[in-house]
């Protein structure tokens, strides 16, 4: 019983911390500051591999900051733009969070996918549409 109460308390604290961080990012974006949105990137140069990192977005800022060494050689193409948004397929949901949304993008390098949670989707779409946030 004590383990159950401890697990519920930990889950509640984790959810609260995530909501707080999302609200901080939204407030910073509303004030015109640059923000880092956590997401997964599937770059055409790395066939089938999802890279963890952050999409940097803000006034005059748009880029990719990798979370691992595997994504260090990858950068966000300058001409990338969002084309559509979809839910992950069953096959994709095995590798990434099934509740996320996938932003399909095009660039001169080829198709690019960005997986992001729904509460961060507006920031990613604004950044990849070419508009200033």
N, CA and C atoms as a LAMMPS dump frame, in Angstrom:
ITEM: TIMESTEP
0
ITEM: NUMBER OF ATOMS
399
ITEM: BOX BOUNDS ff ff ff
-5.0000000000000000e+02 5.0000000000000000e+02
-5.0000000000000000e+02 5.0000000000000000e+02
-5.0000000000000000e+02 5.0000000000000000e+02
ITEM: ATOMS id mol type element x y z
1 1 1 N 0.819 -1.195 0
2 1 2 C 0 0 0
3 1 3 C 0.866 1.263 0
4 2 1 N 1.927 1.237 0.786
5 2 2 C 2.814 2.399 0.842
6 2 3 C 3.491 2.626 -0.499
7 3 1 N 3.835 1.522 -1.198
8 3 2 C 4.461 1.649 -2.512
9 3 3 C 3.51 2.312 -3.501
10 4 1 N 2.237 1.955 -3.416
11 4 2 C 1.242 2.536 -4.305
12 4 3 C 1.095 4.037 -4.061
13 5 1 N 1.034 4.434 -2.812
14 5 2 C 0.936 5.856 -2.478
15 5 3 C 2.183 6.593 -2.958
16 6 1 N 3.35 5.992 -2.78
17 6 2 C 4.596 6.608 -3.243
18 6 3 C 4.637 6.745 -4.759
19 7 1 N 4.183 5.704 -5.455
20 7 2 C 4.161 5.753 -6.92
21 7 3 C 3.186 6.813 -7.422
22 8 1 N 2.03 6.92 -6.801
23 8 2 C 1.054 7.946 -7.201
24 8 3 C 1.576 9.353 -6.925
25 9 1 N 2.246 9.529 -5.8
26 9 2 C 2.821 10.836 -5.483
27 9 3 C 3.909 11.201 -6.493
28 10 1 N 4.754 10.235 -6.861
29 10 2 C 5.811 10.486 -7.847
30 10 3 C 5.214 10.812 -9.213
31 11 1 N 4.17 10.103 -9.605
32 11 2 C 3.516 10.37 -10.889
33 11 3 C 2.884 11.761 -10.902
34 12 1 N 2.251 12.135 -9.808
35 12 2 C 1.645 13.463 -9.715
36 12 3 C 2.686 14.568 -9.781
37 13 1 N 3.792 14.386 -9.086
38 13 2 C 4.874 15.37 -9.117
39 13 3 C 5.47 15.493 -10.51
40 14 1 N 5.674 14.362 -11.176
41 14 2 C 6.223 14.378 -12.538
42 14 3 C 5.29 15.109 -13.493
43 15 1 N 3.998 14.82 -13.428
44 15 2 C 3.034 15.49 -14.302
45 15 3 C 3.008 16.987 -14.042
46 16 1 N 3.063 17.369 -12.789
47 16 2 C 3.072 18.791 -12.439
48 16 3 C 4.315 19.484 -12.995
49 17 1 N 5.478 18.834 -12.885
50 17 2 C 6.717 19.42 -13.398
51 17 3 C 6.679 19.586 -14.918
52 18 1 N 6.135 18.584 -15.624
53 18 2 C 6.025 18.687 -17.081
54 18 3 C 5.09 19.816 -17.486
55 19 1 N 3.934 19.915 -16.839
56 19 2 C 2.997 21.009 -17.158
57 19 3 C 3.621 22.371 -16.873
58 20 1 N 4.374 22.462 -15.799
59 20 2 C 5.028 23.719 -15.428
60 20 3 C 6.046 24.132 -16.494
61 21 1 N 6.835 23.166 -16.983
62 21 2 C 7.844 23.466 -17.997
63 21 3 C 7.191 23.894 -19.317
64 22 1 N 6.093 23.246 -19.691
65 22 2 C 5.363 23.621 -20.905
66 22 3 C 4.828 25.04 -20.777
67 23 1 N 4.289 25.386 -19.617
68 23 2 C 3.77 26.737 -19.395
69 23 3 C 4.894 27.77 -19.441
70 24 1 N 6.052 27.46 -18.88
71 24 2 C 7.196 28.374 -18.927
72 24 3 C 7.625 28.627 -20.37
73 25 1 N 7.653 27.557 -21.197
74 25 2 C 8.029 27.733 -22.609
75 25 3 C 7.01 28.587 -23.333
76 26 1 N 5.724 28.361 -23.07
77 26 2 C 4.673 29.147 -23.719
78 26 3 C 4.757 30.614 -23.312
79 27 1 N 5.005 30.875 -22.037
80 27 2 C 5.141 32.256 -21.572
81 27 3 C 6.352 32.937 -22.2
82 28 1 N 7.469 32.22 -22.289
83 28 2 C 8.677 32.784 -22.902
84 28 3 C 8.445 33.087 -24.38
85 29 1 N 7.769 32.187 -25.083
86 29 2 C 7.472 32.409 -26.502
87 29 3 C 6.55 33.61 -26.679
88 30 1 N 5.572 33.763 -25.787
89 30 2 C 4.648 34.895 -25.868
90 30 3 C 5.361 36.226 -25.643
91 31 1 N 6.448 36.208 -24.858
92 31 2 C 7.23 37.42 -24.602
93 31 3 C 8.26 37.684 -25.695
94 32 1 N 8.306 36.791 -26.72
95 32 2 C 9.227 36.991 -27.831
96 32 3 C 10.628 36.47 -27.577
97 33 1 N 10.79 35.615 -26.598
98 33 2 C 12.109 35.054 -26.302
99 33 3 C 12.295 33.753 -27.075
100 34 1 N 13.559 33.377 -27.288
101 34 2 C 13.869 32.106 -27.935
102 34 3 C 13.611 30.971 -26.953
103 35 1 N 13.069 29.863 -27.463
104 35 2 C 12.783 28.713 -26.619
105 35 3 C 13.337 27.442 -27.256
106 36 1 N 13.497 26.413 -26.428
107 36 2 C 13.941 25.101 -26.89
108 36 3 C 12.79 24.114 -26.677
109 37 1 N 12.254 23.585 -27.77
110 37 2 C 11.133 22.655 -27.709
111 37 3 C 11.67 21.227 -27.85
112 38 1 N 11.416 20.356 -26.86
113 38 2 C 11.889 18.975 -26.975
114 38 3 C 11.135 18.232 -28.072
115 39 1 N 11.878 17.514 -28.901
116 39 2 C 11.248 16.775 -29.988
117 39 3 C 12.188 15.689 -30.498
118 40 1 N 11.702 14.922 -31.442
119 40 2 C 12.49 13.91 -32.131
120 40 3 C 12.565 14.317 -33.591
121 41 1 N 13.717 14.11 -34.202
122 41 2 C 13.934 14.498 -35.583
123 41 3 C 14.338 13.274 -36.392
124 42 1 N 13.717 13.106 -37.54
125 42 2 C 14.105 12.034 -38.464
126 42 3 C 14.608 12.714 -39.722
127 43 1 N 15.922 12.769 -39.849
128 43 2 C 16.597 13.494 -40.92
129 43 3 C 16.828 12.566 -42.1
130 44 1 N 16.749 13.083 -43.339
131 44 2 C 16.947 12.22 -44.511
132 44 3 C 18.353 11.619 -44.601
133 45 1 N 19.338 12.248 -43.986
134 45 2 C 20.701 11.715 -44.059
135 45 3 C 20.902 10.488 -43.171
136 46 1 N 20.016 10.289 -42.2
137 46 2 C 20.093 9.123 -41.311
138 46 3 C 18.831 8.293 -41.505
139 47 1 N 18.88 7.344 -42.424
140 47 2 C 17.694 6.572 -42.79
141 47 3 C 17.05 5.893 -41.582
142 48 1 N 15.817 6.256 -41.308
143 48 2 C 15.012 5.576 -40.313
144 48 3 C 15.372 5.806 -38.858
145 49 1 N 16.272 6.691 -38.557
146 49 2 C 16.698 6.888 -37.174
147 49 3 C 16.085 8.161 -36.594
148 50 1 N 15.476 8.035 -35.43
149 50 2 C 14.928 9.186 -34.719
150 50 3 C 15.99 9.721 -33.78
151 51 1 N 16.25 11.012 -33.844
152 51 2 C 17.246 11.665 -32.993
153 51 3 C 16.539 12.519 -31.947
154 52 1 N 16.964 12.403 -30.708
155 52 2 C 16.39 13.218 -29.638
156 52 3 C 17.115 14.555 -29.574
157 53 1 N 16.361 15.603 -29.296
158 53 2 C 16.965 16.919 -29.163
159 53 3 C 15.923 17.998 -28.981
160 54 1 N 16.319 19.214 -29.308
161 54 2 C 15.454 20.38 -29.138
162 54 3 C 15.416 21.178 -30.426
163 55 1 N 14.245 21.674 -30.756
164 55 2 C 14.083 22.615 -31.856
165 55 3 C 14.175 24.002 -31.252
166 56 1 N 15.148 24.78 -31.67
167 56 2 C 15.319 26.148 -31.181
168 56 3 C 14.463 27.06 -32.039
169 57 1 N 13.656 27.861 -31.401
170 57 2 C 12.771 28.746 -32.14
171 57 3 C 12.587 30.057 -31.388
172 58 1 N 12.419 31.1 -32.143
173 58 2 C 12.228 32.428 -31.575
174 58 3 C 12.482 33.469 -32.639
175 59 1 N 12.524 34.745 -32.249
176 59 2 C 12.806 35.793 -33.23
177 59 3 C 14.21 35.621 -33.797
178 60 1 N 14.285 35.465 -35.095
179 60 2 C 15.556 35.322 -35.822
180 60 3 C 16.357 34.091 -35.397
181 61 1 N 15.7 33.112 -34.782
182 61 2 C 16.38 31.888 -34.362
183 61 3 C 15.569 30.688 -34.823
184 62 1 N 16.235 29.765 -35.499
185 62 2 C 15.627 28.493 -35.853
186 62 3 C 16.751 27.507 -36.08
187 63 1 N 16.738 26.435 -35.306
188 63 2 C 17.803 25.466 -35.448
189 63 3 C 17.519 24.187 -34.691
190 64 1 N 18.484 23.3 -34.712
191 64 2 C 18.388 21.998 -34.073
192 64 3 C 19.547 21.836 -33.112
193 65 1 N 19.234 21.464 -31.872
194 65 2 C 20.267 21.18 -30.876
195 65 3 C 20.123 19.721 -30.465
196 66 1 N 21.096 18.874 -30.819
197 66 2 C 20.979 17.453 -30.503
198 66 3 C 21.146 17.173 -29.013
199 67 1 N 20.527 16.096 -28.568
200 67 2 C 20.657 15.678 -27.184
201 67 3 C 21.729 14.6 -27.038
202 68 1 N 22.041 13.928 -28.148
203 68 2 C 23.035 12.853 -28.133
204 68 3 C 24.124 13.126 -29.164
205 69 1 N 25.205 12.384 -29.076
206 69 2 C 26.301 12.536 -30.034
207 69 3 C 25.892 12.112 -31.436
208 70 1 N 24.918 11.213 -31.547
209 70 2 C 24.48 10.73 -32.85
210 70 3 C 23.901 11.861 -33.703
211 71 1 N 23.286 12.84 -33.085
212 71 2 C 22.674 13.937 -33.826
213 71 3 C 23.566 15.146 -34.002
214 72 1 N 24.808 15.06 -33.537
215 72 2 C 25.707 16.213 -33.593
216 72 3 C 26.037 16.641 -35.018
217 73 1 N 26.068 15.7 -35.948
218 73 2 C 26.428 16.027 -37.326
219 73 3 C 25.229 16.494 -38.146
220 74 1 N 24.054 16.499 -37.554
221 74 2 C 22.828 16.848 -38.269
222 74 3 C 22.428 18.276 -37.936
223 75 1 N 22.017 18.994 -38.966
224 75 2 C 21.499 20.343 -38.738
225 75 3 C 20.169 20.481 -39.47
226 76 1 N 19.405 21.45 -39.054
227 76 2 C 18.122 21.723 -39.674
228 76 3 C 18.375 22.475 -40.985
229 77 1 N 17.901 21.949 -42.123
230 77 2 C 18.107 22.661 -43.394
231 77 3 C 17.481 24.052 -43.362
232 78 1 N 18.103 24.986 -44.041
233 78 2 C 17.607 26.362 -44.064
234 78 3 C 16.251 26.486 -44.76
235 79 1 N 16.015 25.623 -45.762
236 79 2 C 14.786 25.745 -46.549
237 79 3 C 13.665 24.824 -46.083
238 80 1 N 13.779 24.269 -44.888
239 80 2 C 12.764 23.332 -44.397
240 80 3 C 11.453 24.057 -44.13
241 81 1 N 10.349 23.402 -44.506
242 81 2 C 9.032 23.969 -44.212
243 81 3 C 8.044 22.832 -43.965
244 82 1 N 7.113 23.087 -43.052
245 82 2 C 6.113 22.093 -42.681
246 82 3 C 5.087 21.94 -43.791
247 83 1 N 4.696 20.689 -44.044
248 83 2 C 3.707 20.402 -45.07
249 83 3 C 2.418 19.872 -44.451
250 84 1 N 2.541 18.956 -43.486
251 84 2 C 1.344 18.384 -42.871
252 84 3 C 1.65 17.879 -41.467
253 85 1 N 0.592 17.597 -40.732
254 85 2 C 0.697 17.056 -39.375
255 85 3 C -0.151 15.793 -39.323
256 86 1 N 0.39 14.759 -38.678
257 86 2 C -0.344 13.505 -38.561
258 86 3 C 0.005 12.815 -37.25
259 87 1 N -0.788 11.825 -36.904
260 87 2 C -0.485 10.971 -35.754
261 87 3 C 0.502 9.903 -36.205
262 88 1 N 1.288 9.351 -35.291
263 88 2 C 2.221 8.31 -35.687
264 88 3 C 1.5 7.032 -36.108
265 89 1 N 2.072 6.343 -37.08
266 89 2 C 1.538 5.043 -37.464
267 89 3 C 1.828 4.046 -36.354
268 90 1 N 1.23 2.89 -36.462
269 90 2 C 1.446 1.865 -35.436
270 90 3 C 2.925 1.508 -35.362
271 91 1 N 3.564 1.39 -36.501
272 91 2 C 4.984 1.05 -36.543
273 91 3 C 5.844 2.147 -35.905
274 92 1 N 5.517 3.401 -36.172
275 92 2 C 6.258 4.515 -35.582
276 92 3 C 6.006 4.621 -34.081
277 93 1 N 4.791 4.311 -33.653
278 93 2 C 4.434 4.427 -32.237
279 93 3 C 5.196 3.439 -31.365
280 94 1 N 5.772 2.413 -31.969
281 94 2 C 6.602 1.473 -31.217
282 94 3 C 7.908 2.151 -30.805
283 95 1 N 8.413 3.043 -31.642
284 95 2 C 9.697 3.706 -31.377
285 95 3 C 9.565 5.058 -30.697
286 96 1 N 8.469 5.751 -30.95
287 96 2 C 8.272 7.066 -30.347
288 96 3 C 6.977 7.05 -29.552
289 97 1 N 6.689 8.107 -28.851
290 97 2 C 5.46 8.206 -28.06
291 97 3 C 4.255 8.208 -28.995
292 98 1 N 3.339 7.272 -28.778
293 98 2 C 2.155 7.171 -29.623
294 98 3 C 1.222 8.36 -29.508
295 99 1 N 1.339 9.14 -28.446
296 99 2 C 0.504 10.318 -28.277
297 99 3 C 1.059 11.565 -28.941
298 100 1 N 2.237 11.453 -29.53
299 100 2 C 2.862 12.617 -30.163
300 100 3 C 2.234 12.897 -31.519
301 101 1 N 2.616 13.989 -32.117
302 101 2 C 2.207 14.345 -33.473
303 101 3 C 3.456 14.449 -34.32
304 102 1 N 3.347 14.048 -35.571
305 102 2 C 4.479 14.101 -36.48
306 102 3 C 4.239 15.213 -37.489
307 103 1 N 5.183 16.136 -37.557
308 103 2 C 5.134 17.214 -38.528
309 103 3 C 5.982 16.78 -39.714
310 104 1 N 5.342 16.609 -40.858
311 104 2 C 6.056 16.225 -42.075
312 104 3 C 6.541 17.493 -42.759
313 105 1 N 7.83 17.507 -43.098
314 105 2 C 8.454 18.688 -43.696
315 105 3 C 9.154 18.31 -44.995
316 106 1 N 9.374 19.306 -45.825
317 106 2 C 10.149 19.128 -47.051
318 106 3 C 11.32 20.094 -47.033
319 107 1 N 12.4 19.668 -47.682
320 107 2 C 13.58 20.514 -47.834
321 107 3 C 14.34 20.029 -49.057
322 108 1 N 15.374 20.746 -49.437
323 108 2 C 16.193 20.34 -50.575
324 108 3 C 16.923 19.03 -50.293
325 109 1 N 17.178 18.735 -49.024
326 109 2 C 17.863 17.5 -48.649
327 109 3 C 16.938 16.297 -48.676
328 110 1 N 15.63 16.516 -48.656
329 110 2 C 14.658 15.431 -48.672
330 110 3 C 13.61 15.621 -47.597
331 111 1 N 12.726 14.619 -47.439
332 111 2 C 11.679 14.727 -46.418
333 111 3 C 12.262 14.637 -45.013
334 112 1 N 11.676 15.402 -44.128
335 112 2 C 12.131 15.496 -42.738
336 112 3 C 10.913 15.339 -41.84
337 113 1 N 11.037 14.577 -40.751
338 113 2 C 9.942 14.392 -39.816
339 113 3 C 10.345 14.925 -38.451
340 114 1 N 9.417 15.606 -37.795
341 114 2 C 9.633 16.113 -36.44
342 114 3 C 8.486 15.599 -35.58
343 115 1 N 8.81 14.816 -34.553
344 115 2 C 7.799 14.302 -33.63
345 115 3 C 7.807 15.172 -32.376
346 116 1 N 6.63 15.635 -32.001
347 116 2 C 6.503 16.55 -30.867
348 116 3 C 5.187 16.261 -30.149
349 117 1 N 5.135 16.553 -28.879
350 117 2 C 3.9 16.353 -28.125
351 117 3 C 2.881 17.426 -28.535
352 118 1 N 1.596 17.099 -28.471
353 118 2 C 0.559 18.026 -28.947
354 118 3 C 0.585 19.402 -28.286
355 119 1 N 0.968 19.483 -27.015
356 119 2 C 0.97 20.789 -26.348
357 119 3 C 2.112 21.687 -26.809
358 120 1 N 3.067 21.165 -27.56
359 120 2 C 4.183 21.952 -28.095
360 120 3 C 4.068 22.138 -29.615
361 121 1 N 3.019 21.602 -30.214
362 121 2 C 2.879 21.588 -31.662
363 121 3 C 2.854 22.98 -32.277
364 122 1 N 2.176 23.925 -31.647
365 122 2 C 2.08 25.281 -32.203
366 122 3 C 3.444 25.938 -32.345
367 123 1 N 4.331 25.739 -31.37
368 123 2 C 5.683 26.315 -31.453
369 123 3 C 6.439 25.752 -32.649
370 124 1 N 6.325 24.44 -32.861
371 124 2 C 7.045 23.794 -33.966
372 124 3 C 6.484 24.246 -35.309
373 125 1 N 5.161 24.3 -35.422
374 125 2 C 4.556 24.74 -36.679
375 125 3 C 4.919 26.185 -37.006
376 126 1 N 4.955 27.042 -36.008
377 126 2 C 5.352 28.433 -36.226
378 126 3 C 6.802 28.501 -36.696
379 127 1 N 7.675 27.727 -36.053
380 127 2 C 9.09 27.74 -36.42
381 127 3 C 9.311 27.199 -37.83
382 128 1 N 8.589 26.16 -38.204
383 128 2 C 8.809 25.523 -39.506
384 128 3 C 7.991 26.128 -40.637
385 129 1 N 7.13 27.077 -40.317
386 129 2 C 6.384 27.748 -41.377
387 129 3 C 7.135 28.949 -41.919
388 130 1 N 8.22 29.304 -41.229
389 130 2 C 9.022 30.426 -41.674
390 130 3 C 8.614 31.757 -41.073
391 131 1 N 7.546 31.756 -40.287
392 131 2 C 7.101 32.998 -39.653
393 131 3 C 7.89 33.235 -38.378
394 132 1 N 8.014 34.475 -37.995
395 132 2 C 8.648 34.795 -36.717
396 132 3 C 7.667 34.521 -35.605
397 133 1 N 8.181 34.035 -34.501
398 133 2 C 7.316 33.719 -33.371
399 133 3 C 7.044 34.933 -32.525
